[in-house]
């Protein structure tokens, strides 16, 4: 009976993804306990979030591909309506209007678009696979830009960046000309001086701080400076679990969320960082392999979009903590504290598992 139950639970779960996700989640709990000052209550709350997210991952892994394709358009439209609702009646917290208050809880609709956008584009390109034209890529670009602009207005540049990365990765995988993609990037860079005035003052300060954090060491540059001290002081082997001075003495801000990688780097050193990077690289590689072997264009693009979104999370967070990118509020996937991002990421992992399981079913 127990064997049948275990077989039922694990029938659509990809073992390689599951092992990598489990290791990363365990590391996340370990580091969070230290980052929170050995706060068992906060760590326990995150463990509950993990349980919920893993349940959602299992549900996603057992959703047939044709059901995923059928909900792509409705999910995207619902996400857009919720973003418009945020613009009109959203809850403002700390100067940012990103949430909808439902009475019993509040939701952040922008998180939904991290999955809805690549799913929508995968459905769109799959529908026109036989007759793809340049106008299809123009339409797809509009489908990406609209939610990205709505999210950027909240303002939430971190989430807007992730949604844009998810969308344009699908465009690239669908066959968008590399020359055109490079031209778009060059045009975007050339337009930066004209876009500068449209940025909020704190966003401008983040860019200036990236160039020289010491110009405001106790203000805008504080996060970057303290992060650099933490990472550098870890050395090769680190100071040991629970022994990081920057985190334990509370010099490091946002140490449970956006800057948890600095806590990890201080306590486990360069060697620990390399282990973590290898784990993420293996997870991303597995996602790309699933994408390459997917049975349909929809599943191939969706798997590729989800995987490259995961890569963007890792790249932006580590670049931000390392002082190579501006501070934009992107968590380290499966490591940082937070339920919404965790649910979104593991839902994406569940989609990869569903695509992998459907590939096996198609072959047999």
HELIX and SHEET records of a PDB file:
HELIX    1   1 UNK A    2  UNK A   10  1                                   9    
HELIX    2   2 UNK A   15  UNK A   35  1                                  21    
HELIX    3   3 UNK A   40  UNK A   61  1                                  22    
HELIX    4   4 UNK A   65  UNK A   89  1                                  25    
HELIX    5   5 UNK A  109  UNK A  127  1                                  19    
HELIX    6   6 UNK A  129  UNK A  131  5                                   3    
HELIX    7   7 UNK A  134  UNK A  152  1                                  19    
HELIX    8   8 UNK A  157  UNK A  173  1                                  17    
HELIX    9   9 UNK A  178  UNK A  190  1                                  13    
HELIX   10  10 UNK A  192  UNK A  195  1                                   4    
HELIX   11  11 UNK A  196  UNK A  198  5                                   3    
HELIX   12  12 UNK A  201  UNK A  211  1                                  11    
HELIX   13  13 UNK A  213  UNK A  216  5                                   4    
HELIX   14  14 UNK A  222  UNK A  233  1                                  12    
HELIX   15  15 UNK A  245  UNK A  248  1                                   4    
HELIX   16  16 UNK A  260  UNK A  292  1                                  33    
HELIX   17  17 UNK A  297  UNK A  321  1                                  25    
HELIX   18  18 UNK A  339  UNK A  363  1                                  25    
SHEET    1   A 3 UNK A  91  UNK A  93  0                                        
SHEET    2   A 3 UNK A  96  UNK A 101 -1                                        
SHEET    3   A 3 UNK A 106  UNK A 107 -1                                        
END                                                                             
